[in-house]
């Protein structure tokens, strides 16, 4: 004996813009959900000899109640596994098929469903047969699913999957169903842990979901990514900020900082702004020569990196930290006076004569004056200093290239003597006072108290 039961297709105006492909999407979504929930084989999507398309899954079969209940409790309890809410989407699909003139027959162990229901035995799975469907509609429907799209997986996180972006637009999936496209996203994303707000946005209209519904989850996915490949792509995109060609998710400060944290943990990397790059080109070249990858970032991200740690707890290397590390590992390469050229030695031998100009000769703190071919970086900026006062050692070290002229050597020597006398660093009131005093004394000595110039050394008092 057969039984007949009727149900309302519930054709609502909100779905009037659904195409046949949208309806097929719902059928495929339900088939994929059943496979995920039961662990059964992948659905089959095929065209028979009569030109009818079939979407067949190998799950538990379809009951009438699945079309009358609002939401399936099993699917609500497993949101990370499923795409749809069984019953709601299928009714919408049936309504769309009816409106678009597509013939539908659903074969299940519990009965056939068209616009009527008849008891049927011996059919253990579900086969949805569609008559009058164009092949391109099926292709368009399958393209809406990551399962069939062939997207390359870059990294999986607790919140979703980072996918390689196709050429024309990034794809946004929710549990494998494409809900939006983003032309200015760097990656595609499959959100596998949707928020309540996102699930609500998917309740009925599942195409062209607004960005506000999924932005937070996209951000969470990126912040949870820790692979070097994803971080490198983000950092590379960061460097395009000056041209305005960087992608939208990268413009989020938290995302940019996270990319730098991951990248810093992957190897020798240094982060700096375009302004720092221009101000310290020679020093940056030195970093490159030392094997560092140089990553240019915006100022707002650079500020966040100062003093920050990467994902392993190691300090992030910005230009200031690199400078500090470079100075800490620096070693002088001293030159014996006997190895100087005759011209250099002639200038170096006038050291005491230059110091005599300051009145009192060599300061008591100064034990030795040395020459080095290498030099530490200056206290300000990123260029090598011309000379340095080392109070612990009681010595002044002057870079060898200063011996190219008496003026350069004398100026650097007197500059460092001012540090030795004052015991203060550059750009301090104590140092400025000491330097002014040294210059005044040297000038007085050089010109003579009665105005008699001493041209040989009058240029030596020029401060540096």
NUTORKOL-440076 format. One record per residue (C-alpha): chain; x, y, z. Coordinates in nm, 2 decimals. Last residue first. Layout:
BEGIN
+--------+--------+--------+--------+
: cadena :      x :      y :      z :
+--------+--------+--------+--------+
:      A :      X :      Y :      Z :
...
+--------+--------+--------+--------+
// end
This chain:
BEGIN
+--------+--------+--------+--------+
: cadena :      x :      y :      z :
+--------+--------+--------+--------+
:      A :   8.33 :   6.69 :   1.41 :
:      A :   8.48 :   7.00 :   1.56 :
:      A :   8.74 :   7.21 :   1.36 :
:      A :   9.04 :   7.26 :   1.59 :
:      A :   9.28 :   7.11 :   1.33 :
:      A :   9.22 :   7.39 :   1.09 :
:      A :   9.46 :   7.62 :   1.28 :
:      A :   9.72 :   7.35 :   1.28 :
:      A :   9.99 :   7.47 :   1.03 :
:      A :   9.85 :   7.82 :   1.01 :
:      A :   9.97 :   7.93 :   1.36 :
:      A :   9.81 :   8.27 :   1.38 :
:      A :   9.96 :   8.56 :   1.59 :
:      A :   9.66 :   8.74 :   1.76 :
:      A :   9.84 :   8.83 :   2.09 :
:      A :   9.71 :   8.54 :   2.28 :
:      A :   9.81 :   8.30 :   2.00 :
:      A :   9.59 :   8.20 :   1.71 :
:      A :   9.63 :   7.83 :   1.77 :
:      A :   9.63 :   7.85 :   2.15 :
:      A :   9.31 :   8.05 :   2.17 :
:      A :   9.14 :   7.83 :   1.91 :
:      A :   9.24 :   7.52 :   2.09 :
:      A :   9.10 :   7.65 :   2.42 :
:      A :   8.78 :   7.76 :   2.26 :
:      A :   8.73 :   7.43 :   2.08 :
:      A :   8.80 :   7.24 :   2.40 :
:      A :   8.55 :   7.45 :   2.60 :
:      A :   8.28 :   7.41 :   2.34 :
:      A :   8.34 :   7.04 :   2.34 :
:      A :   8.31 :   7.02 :   2.71 :
:      A :   7.99 :   7.22 :   2.72 :
:      A :   7.84 :   7.01 :   2.44 :
:      A :   7.94 :   6.69 :   2.62 :
:      A :   7.78 :   6.79 :   2.95 :
:      A :   7.46 :   6.91 :   2.77 :
:      A :   7.42 :   6.58 :   2.60 :
:      A :   7.40 :   6.51 :   2.22 :
:      A :   7.70 :   6.28 :   2.23 :
:      A :   7.78 :   6.09 :   2.54 :
:      A :   7.92 :   6.21 :   2.88 :
:      A :   8.24 :   6.15 :   3.07 :
:      A :   8.32 :   6.52 :   3.02 :
:      A :   8.70 :   6.49 :   2.97 :
:      A :   8.70 :   6.16 :   2.78 :
:      A :   8.40 :   6.27 :   2.57 :
:      A :   8.58 :   6.60 :   2.49 :
:      A :   8.89 :   6.40 :   2.40 :
:      A :   8.67 :   6.21 :   2.15 :
:      A :   8.59 :   6.53 :   1.96 :
:      A :   8.96 :   6.65 :   1.99 :
:      A :   9.07 :   6.33 :   1.81 :
:      A :   8.80 :   6.34 :   1.55 :
:      A :   8.89 :   6.71 :   1.46 :
:      A :   9.26 :   6.64 :   1.46 :
:      A :   9.22 :   6.33 :   1.23 :
:      A :   8.99 :   6.50 :   0.98 :
:      A :   9.20 :   6.82 :   0.96 :
:      A :   9.53 :   6.64 :   0.94 :
:      A :   9.40 :   6.45 :   0.63 :
:      A :   9.37 :   6.08 :   0.52 :
:      A :   9.43 :   5.98 :   0.88 :
:      A :   9.06 :   5.97 :   0.94 :
:      A :   9.04 :   5.66 :   0.71 :
:      A :   9.21 :   5.46 :   0.99 :
:      A :   8.92 :   5.49 :   1.23 :
:      A :   9.01 :   5.64 :   1.56 :
:      A :   9.01 :   5.45 :   1.89 :
:      A :   9.04 :   5.65 :   2.21 :
:      A :   9.14 :   5.47 :   2.52 :
:      A :   9.08 :   5.45 :   2.89 :
:      A :   8.98 :   5.08 :   2.86 :
:      A :   8.66 :   5.13 :   3.07 :
:      A :   8.61 :   5.48 :   2.92 :
:      A :   8.61 :   5.37 :   2.55 :
:      A :   8.60 :   5.69 :   2.35 :
:      A :   8.51 :   5.63 :   1.98 :
:      A :   8.62 :   5.76 :   1.64 :
:      A :   8.49 :   5.84 :   1.29 :
:      A :   8.16 :   5.66 :   1.38 :
:      A :   8.02 :   5.41 :   1.13 :
:      A :   7.68 :   5.51 :   0.99 :
:      A :   7.35 :   5.40 :   1.14 :
:      A :   7.22 :   5.71 :   1.31 :
:      A :   7.30 :   5.83 :   1.66 :
:      A :   7.55 :   5.66 :   1.88 :
:      A :   7.78 :   5.60 :   1.59 :
:      A :   7.84 :   5.25 :   1.46 :
:      A :   8.15 :   5.07 :   1.57 :
:      A :   8.47 :   5.10 :   1.36 :
:      A :   8.70 :   4.88 :   1.15 :
:      A :   9.04 :   4.98 :   1.01 :
:      A :   9.15 :   5.06 :   1.36 :
:      A :   9.39 :   5.33 :   1.50 :
:      A :   9.47 :   5.35 :   1.87 :
:      A :   9.52 :   5.63 :   2.13 :
:      A :   9.62 :   5.53 :   2.48 :
:      A :   9.59 :   5.60 :   2.85 :
:      A :   9.33 :   5.89 :   2.84 :
:      A :   9.19 :   5.95 :   3.18 :
:      A :   9.47 :   6.19 :   3.28 :
:      A :   9.39 :   6.41 :   2.98 :
:      A :   9.67 :   6.45 :   2.72 :
:      A :   9.81 :   6.80 :   2.68 :
:      A :   9.74 :   7.07 :   2.95 :
:      A :   9.63 :   7.33 :   2.70 :
:      A :   9.41 :   7.22 :   2.42 :
:      A :   9.68 :   7.29 :   2.16 :
:      A :   9.91 :   7.04 :   2.33 :
:      A :   9.67 :   6.77 :   2.22 :
:      A :   9.74 :   6.85 :   1.85 :
:      A :  10.12 :   6.84 :   1.91 :
:      A :  10.08 :   6.51 :   2.10 :
:      A :   9.90 :   6.36 :   1.80 :
:      A :  10.14 :   6.49 :   1.54 :
:      A :  10.29 :   6.14 :   1.49 :
:      A :   9.95 :   6.03 :   1.35 :
:      A :   9.97 :   6.28 :   1.06 :
:      A :  10.32 :   6.17 :   0.95 :
:      A :  10.22 :   5.80 :   1.00 :
:      A :   9.93 :   5.84 :   0.76 :
:      A :  10.15 :   5.99 :   0.49 :
:      A :  10.43 :   5.73 :   0.54 :
:      A :  10.17 :   5.45 :   0.52 :
:      A :  10.07 :   5.29 :   0.85 :
:      A :  10.22 :   4.95 :   0.95 :
:      A :  10.46 :   5.09 :   1.21 :
:      A :  10.17 :   5.26 :   1.38 :
:      A :  10.03 :   4.91 :   1.44 :
:      A :   9.68 :   4.89 :   1.30 :
:      A :   9.39 :   4.76 :   1.51 :
:      A :   9.10 :   4.56 :   1.37 :
:      A :   8.83 :   4.63 :   1.62 :
:      A :   8.57 :   4.37 :   1.70 :
:      A :   8.19 :   4.41 :   1.69 :
:      A :   7.96 :   4.15 :   1.84 :
:      A :   7.79 :   4.40 :   2.07 :
:      A :   7.79 :   4.67 :   1.80 :
:      A :   7.61 :   4.44 :   1.56 :
:      A :   7.36 :   4.33 :   1.82 :
:      A :   7.28 :   4.69 :   1.90 :
:      A :   7.25 :   4.78 :   1.53 :
:      A :   7.03 :   4.48 :   1.47 :
:      A :   6.81 :   4.59 :   1.76 :
:      A :   6.78 :   4.94 :   1.62 :
:      A :   6.70 :   4.82 :   1.27 :
:      A :   6.43 :   4.58 :   1.38 :
:      A :   6.50 :   4.22 :   1.48 :
:      A :   6.21 :   4.06 :   1.67 :
:      A :   6.32 :   3.92 :   2.00 :
:      A :   6.28 :   3.54 :   2.05 :
:      A :   5.97 :   3.40 :   2.22 :
:      A :   5.91 :   3.13 :   1.96 :
:      A :   5.62 :   3.32 :   1.81 :
:      A :   5.82 :   3.64 :   1.78 :
:      A :   5.89 :   3.89 :   2.05 :
:      A :   5.82 :   4.26 :   2.05 :
:      A :   6.06 :   4.54 :   2.17 :
:      A :   5.98 :   4.76 :   1.88 :
:      A :   5.76 :   4.55 :   1.65 :
:      A :   5.44 :   4.76 :   1.72 :
:      A :   5.61 :   5.08 :   1.61 :
:      A :   5.72 :   4.91 :   1.28 :
:      A :   5.36 :   4.81 :   1.22 :
:      A :   5.24 :   5.17 :   1.23 :
:      A :   5.54 :   5.28 :   1.03 :
:      A :   5.47 :   5.05 :   0.74 :
:      A :   5.69 :   4.75 :   0.67 :
:      A :   6.00 :   4.68 :   0.46 :
:      A :   6.15 :   4.33 :   0.50 :
:      A :   6.52 :   4.28 :   0.46 :
:      A :   6.64 :   3.92 :   0.46 :
:      A :   6.96 :   3.89 :   0.66 :
:      A :   7.26 :   3.69 :   0.54 :
:      A :   7.54 :   3.91 :   0.67 :
:      A :   7.57 :   4.08 :   0.33 :
:      A :   7.21 :   4.18 :   0.36 :
:      A :   7.28 :   4.33 :   0.70 :
:      A :   7.57 :   4.52 :   0.56 :
:      A :   7.35 :   4.64 :   0.27 :
:      A :   7.12 :   4.77 :   0.54 :
:      A :   7.41 :   4.96 :   0.70 :
:      A :   7.50 :   5.12 :   0.37 :
:      A :   7.14 :   5.21 :   0.30 :
:      A :   7.08 :   5.36 :   0.65 :
:      A :   6.86 :   5.67 :   0.60 :
:      A :   6.68 :   5.55 :   0.29 :
:      A :   6.60 :   5.21 :   0.44 :
:      A :   6.50 :   5.38 :   0.77 :
:      A :   6.25 :   5.60 :   0.58 :
:      A :   6.11 :   5.30 :   0.39 :
:      A :   6.05 :   5.13 :   0.73 :
:      A :   6.25 :   4.85 :   0.88 :
:      A :   6.23 :   4.48 :   0.96 :
:      A :   6.53 :   4.25 :   0.97 :
:      A :   6.51 :   3.87 :   0.90 :
:      A :   6.75 :   3.59 :   0.97 :
:      A :   6.54 :   3.28 :   0.99 :
:      A :   6.19 :   3.13 :   1.04 :
:      A :   6.11 :   3.29 :   1.38 :
:      A :   6.12 :   3.64 :   1.24 :
:      A :   5.88 :   3.53 :   0.96 :
:      A :   5.62 :   3.42 :   1.22 :
:      A :   5.65 :   3.74 :   1.42 :
:      A :   5.65 :   3.95 :   1.10 :
:      A :   5.33 :   3.79 :   0.98 :
:      A :   5.17 :   3.84 :   1.32 :
:      A :   5.26 :   4.22 :   1.31 :
:      A :   5.09 :   4.25 :   0.97 :
:      A :   4.78 :   4.06 :   1.08 :
:      A :   4.75 :   4.27 :   1.39 :
:      A :   4.78 :   4.59 :   1.18 :
:      A :   4.50 :   4.49 :   0.94 :
:      A :   4.63 :   4.60 :   0.60 :
:      A :   4.73 :   4.24 :   0.52 :
:      A :   4.36 :   4.14 :   0.51 :
:      A :   4.30 :   4.40 :   0.24 :
:      A :   4.57 :   4.33 :  -0.01 :
:      A :   4.87 :   4.55 :  -0.09 :
:      A :   4.88 :   4.75 :  -0.41 :
:      A :   4.88 :   5.09 :  -0.24 :
:      A :   5.22 :   5.17 :  -0.38 :
:      A :   5.37 :   5.24 :  -0.04 :
:      A :   5.20 :   4.93 :   0.10 :
:      A :   5.37 :   4.70 :  -0.14 :
:      A :   5.62 :   4.57 :   0.13 :
:      A :   5.34 :   4.43 :   0.33 :
:      A :   5.26 :   4.19 :   0.04 :
:      A :   5.60 :   4.03 :   0.07 :
:      A :   5.54 :   4.00 :   0.45 :
:      A :   5.20 :   3.83 :   0.39 :
:      A :   5.36 :   3.59 :   0.13 :
:      A :   5.64 :   3.52 :   0.37 :
:      A :   5.41 :   3.45 :   0.66 :
:      A :   5.20 :   3.21 :   0.45 :
:      A :   5.50 :   3.01 :   0.34 :
:      A :   5.67 :   3.03 :   0.68 :
:      A :   5.38 :   2.85 :   0.84 :
:      A :   5.23 :   2.98 :   1.16 :
:      A :   4.87 :   3.06 :   1.08 :
:      A :   4.65 :   3.14 :   1.38 :
:      A :   4.65 :   3.51 :   1.31 :
:      A :   4.55 :   3.44 :   0.95 :
:      A :   4.26 :   3.22 :   1.06 :
:      A :   4.14 :   3.47 :   1.32 :
:      A :   4.15 :   3.75 :   1.07 :
:      A :   3.93 :   3.55 :   0.83 :
:      A :   3.70 :   3.47 :   1.12 :
:      A :   3.66 :   3.84 :   1.20 :
:      A :   3.60 :   3.93 :   0.84 :
:      A :   3.32 :   3.67 :   0.79 :
:      A :   2.99 :   3.85 :   0.84 :
:      A :   3.13 :   4.20 :   0.77 :
:      A :   3.22 :   4.09 :   0.42 :
:      A :   2.86 :   4.04 :   0.32 :
:      A :   2.74 :   3.70 :   0.20 :
:      A :   2.72 :   3.70 :  -0.18 :
:      A :   2.56 :   3.36 :  -0.20 :
:      A :   2.41 :   3.16 :   0.09 :
:      A :   2.07 :   3.34 :   0.12 :
:      A :   1.88 :   3.14 :   0.38 :
:      A :   2.06 :   3.08 :   0.70 :
:      A :   2.41 :   3.18 :   0.58 :
:      A :   2.40 :   3.52 :   0.75 :
:      A :   2.29 :   3.35 :   1.07 :
:      A :   2.58 :   3.11 :   1.05 :
:      A :   2.82 :   3.41 :   1.01 :
:      A :   2.67 :   3.58 :   1.32 :
:      A :   2.70 :   3.27 :   1.53 :
:      A :   3.07 :   3.24 :   1.43 :
:      A :   3.19 :   2.99 :   1.17 :
:      A :   3.45 :   2.73 :   1.26 :
:      A :   3.55 :   2.57 :   0.93 :
:      A :   3.61 :   2.90 :   0.74 :
:      A :   3.76 :   2.81 :   0.41 :
:      A :   3.98 :   3.09 :   0.30 :
:      A :   4.13 :   3.22 :  -0.03 :
:      A :   4.45 :   3.43 :   0.00 :
:      A :   4.57 :   3.78 :  -0.08 :
:      A :   4.23 :   3.94 :  -0.07 :
:      A :   4.15 :   4.22 :  -0.30 :
:      A :   3.91 :   4.06 :  -0.55 :
:      A :   3.71 :   3.89 :  -0.27 :
:      A :   3.46 :   3.62 :  -0.37 :
:      A :   3.17 :   3.51 :  -0.15 :
:      A :   2.97 :   3.21 :  -0.01 :
:      A :   3.17 :   2.92 :  -0.14 :
:      A :   3.07 :   2.60 :   0.04 :
:      A :   3.36 :   2.40 :   0.20 :
:      A :   3.27 :   2.45 :   0.56 :
:      A :   3.22 :   2.82 :   0.49 :
:      A :   3.42 :   2.92 :   0.18 :
:      A :   3.56 :   3.26 :   0.08 :
:      A :   3.72 :   3.26 :  -0.26 :
:      A :   3.99 :   3.50 :  -0.38 :
:      A :   3.95 :   3.66 :  -0.72 :
:      A :   4.09 :   3.65 :  -1.07 :
:      A :   4.41 :   3.45 :  -1.05 :
:      A :   4.30 :   3.18 :  -0.80 :
:      A :   4.41 :   3.23 :  -0.44 :
:      A :   4.60 :   2.96 :  -0.26 :
:      A :   4.41 :   2.84 :   0.04 :
:      A :   4.43 :   2.92 :   0.42 :
:      A :   4.21 :   2.68 :   0.61 :
:      A :   3.98 :   2.74 :   0.90 :
:      A :   3.95 :   2.83 :   1.26 :
:      A :   4.17 :   2.57 :   1.43 :
:      A :   4.43 :   2.63 :   1.15 :
:      A :   4.52 :   2.45 :   0.82 :
:      A :   4.79 :   2.58 :   0.59 :
:      A :   4.86 :   2.63 :   0.22 :
:      A :   4.58 :   2.41 :   0.08 :
:      A :   4.56 :   2.43 :  -0.30 :
:      A :   4.21 :   2.47 :  -0.43 :
:      A :   4.08 :   2.18 :  -0.64 :
:      A :   3.73 :   2.32 :  -0.69 :
:      A :   3.54 :   2.00 :  -0.63 :
:      A :   3.55 :   1.97 :  -0.25 :
:      A :   3.59 :   2.34 :  -0.23 :
:      A :   3.23 :   2.37 :  -0.34 :
:      A :   3.08 :   2.65 :  -0.55 :
:      A :   3.24 :   2.50 :  -0.87 :
:      A :   3.00 :   2.20 :  -0.84 :
:      A :   2.70 :   2.43 :  -0.89 :
:      A :   2.85 :   2.61 :  -1.19 :
:      A :   2.94 :   2.27 :  -1.35 :
:      A :   2.58 :   2.15 :  -1.28 :
:      A :   2.44 :   2.46 :  -1.44 :
:      A :   2.67 :   2.43 :  -1.73 :
:      A :   2.54 :   2.09 :  -1.80 :
:      A :   2.19 :   2.22 :  -1.84 :
:      A :   1.91 :   2.07 :  -1.63 :
:      A :   1.59 :   1.95 :  -1.79 :
:      A :   1.55 :   1.65 :  -1.56 :
:      A :   1.71 :   1.62 :  -1.22 :
:      A :   1.74 :   1.29 :  -1.03 :
:      A :   1.83 :   1.30 :  -0.67 :
:      A :   1.95 :   0.96 :  -0.56 :
:      A :   1.96 :   0.88 :  -0.18 :
:      A :   2.08 :   0.56 :  -0.03 :
:      A :   1.93 :   0.22 :   0.06 :
:      A :   1.68 :   0.16 :  -0.22 :
:      A :   1.51 :  -0.18 :  -0.16 :
:      A :   1.16 :  -0.06 :  -0.09 :
:      A :   0.94 :   0.23 :  -0.21 :
:      A :   0.65 :   0.41 :  -0.05 :
:      A :   0.52 :   0.70 :  -0.26 :
:      A :   0.55 :   1.07 :  -0.19 :
:      A :   0.41 :   1.35 :  -0.41 :
:      A :   0.55 :   1.66 :  -0.56 :
:      A :   0.86 :   1.47 :  -0.62 :
:      A :   0.99 :   1.25 :  -0.34 :
:      A :   1.04 :   0.87 :  -0.37 :
:      A :   1.03 :   0.67 :  -0.05 :
:      A :   1.21 :   0.57 :   0.27 :
:      A :   1.50 :   0.39 :   0.10 :
:      A :   1.55 :   0.70 :  -0.11 :
:      A :   1.48 :   0.83 :  -0.46 :
:      A :   1.44 :   1.20 :  -0.51 :
:      A :   1.27 :   1.29 :  -0.83 :
:      A :   1.30 :   1.65 :  -0.97 :
:      A :   1.19 :   1.80 :  -1.30 :
:      A :   1.33 :   2.15 :  -1.37 :
:      A :   1.08 :   2.41 :  -1.47 :
:      A :   1.25 :   2.71 :  -1.31 :
:      A :   0.98 :   2.76 :  -1.05 :
:      A :   0.97 :   2.40 :  -0.96 :
:      A :   1.35 :   2.37 :  -0.94 :
:      A :   1.36 :   2.68 :  -0.72 :
:      A :   1.10 :   2.54 :  -0.48 :
:      A :   1.28 :   2.21 :  -0.47 :
:      A :   1.61 :   2.39 :  -0.39 :
:      A :   1.44 :   2.60 :  -0.11 :
:      A :   1.31 :   2.28 :   0.03 :
:      A :   1.66 :   2.13 :   0.02 :
:      A :   1.81 :   2.43 :   0.19 :
:      A :   1.57 :   2.41 :   0.49 :
:      A :   1.56 :   2.03 :   0.51 :
:      A :   1.93 :   1.98 :   0.61 :
:      A :   2.10 :   2.28 :   0.75 :
:      A :   2.40 :   2.32 :   0.52 :
:      A :   2.77 :   2.30 :   0.50 :
:      A :   2.86 :   2.03 :   0.75 :
:      A :   3.16 :   1.91 :   0.96 :
:      A :   3.24 :   2.21 :   1.18 :
:      A :   2.88 :   2.27 :   1.26 :
:      A :   2.84 :   1.93 :   1.43 :
:      A :   2.57 :   1.97 :   1.69 :
:      A :   2.36 :   2.19 :   1.46 :
:      A :   2.39 :   1.92 :   1.19 :
:      A :   2.26 :   1.65 :   1.42 :
:      A :   1.98 :   1.88 :   1.54 :
:      A :   1.85 :   1.92 :   1.19 :
:      A :   1.68 :   2.26 :   1.14 :
:      A :   1.33 :   2.37 :   1.05 :
:      A :   1.16 :   2.03 :   1.03 :
:      A :   0.93 :   1.95 :   0.75 :
:      A :   1.16 :   1.84 :   0.47 :
:      A :   1.37 :   1.61 :   0.69 :
:      A :   1.05 :   1.47 :   0.83 :
:      A :   0.97 :   1.31 :   0.50 :
:      A :   1.27 :   1.09 :   0.54 :
:      A :   1.58 :   1.08 :   0.33 :
:      A :   1.83 :   0.79 :   0.32 :
:      A :   2.11 :   0.68 :   0.55 :
:      A :   2.42 :   0.77 :   0.35 :
:      A :   2.56 :   0.67 :   0.02 :
:      A :   2.51 :   0.99 :  -0.18 :
:      A :   2.38 :   1.04 :  -0.53 :
:      A :   2.35 :   1.35 :  -0.74 :
:      A :   2.20 :   1.25 :  -1.07 :
:      A :   2.17 :   1.45 :  -1.39 :
:      A :   1.92 :   1.34 :  -1.66 :
:      A :   2.04 :   1.33 :  -2.03 :
:      A :   1.88 :   0.99 :  -2.10 :
:      A :   2.21 :   0.81 :  -2.10 :
:      A :   2.28 :   0.92 :  -1.74 :
:      A :   2.47 :   1.23 :  -1.62 :
:      A :   2.69 :   1.20 :  -1.31 :
:      A :   2.75 :   1.35 :  -0.97 :
:      A :   2.86 :   1.08 :  -0.72 :
:      A :   2.88 :   1.16 :  -0.35 :
:      A :   3.20 :   1.07 :  -0.17 :
:      A :   3.19 :   0.74 :   0.03 :
:      A :   3.04 :   0.71 :   0.37 :
:      A :   3.18 :   0.86 :   0.69 :
:      A :   2.83 :   0.91 :   0.82 :
:      A :   2.84 :   1.28 :   0.91 :
:      A :   3.08 :   1.38 :   0.63 :
:      A :   2.91 :   1.18 :   0.36 :
:      A :   2.57 :   1.31 :   0.47 :
:      A :   2.70 :   1.67 :   0.46 :
:      A :   2.85 :   1.62 :   0.11 :
:      A :   2.51 :   1.50 :  -0.02 :
:      A :   2.33 :   1.79 :   0.15 :
:      A :   2.57 :   2.04 :   0.00 :
:      A :   2.53 :   1.88 :  -0.35 :
:      A :   2.15 :   1.92 :  -0.33 :
:      A :   2.19 :   2.28 :  -0.20 :
:      A :   2.43 :   2.37 :  -0.49 :
:      A :   2.18 :   2.22 :  -0.74 :
:      A :   1.94 :   2.49 :  -0.62 :
:      A :   2.19 :   2.77 :  -0.66 :
:      A :   2.28 :   2.64 :  -1.01 :
:      A :   1.92 :   2.65 :  -1.11 :
:      A :   1.92 :   3.02 :  -1.03 :
:      A :   1.81 :   3.18 :  -0.70 :
:      A :   1.70 :   3.54 :  -0.75 :
:      A :   1.34 :   3.46 :  -0.63 :
:      A :   1.48 :   3.34 :  -0.30 :
:      A :   1.38 :   3.63 :  -0.09 :
:      A :   1.04 :   3.62 :  -0.26 :
:      A :   0.95 :   3.30 :  -0.07 :
:      A :   0.84 :   2.97 :  -0.21 :
:      A :   0.74 :   2.76 :   0.10 :
:      A :   0.74 :   2.43 :  -0.08 :
:      A :   0.45 :   2.33 :   0.14 :
:      A :   0.44 :   1.96 :   0.21 :
:      A :   0.20 :   1.68 :   0.10 :
:      A :   0.18 :   1.32 :   0.21 :
:      A :   0.06 :   1.02 :   0.01 :
:      A :   0.08 :   0.66 :   0.11 :
:      A :   0.13 :   0.34 :  -0.09 :
:      A :   0.00 :   0.00 :   0.00 :
+--------+--------+--------+--------+
// end
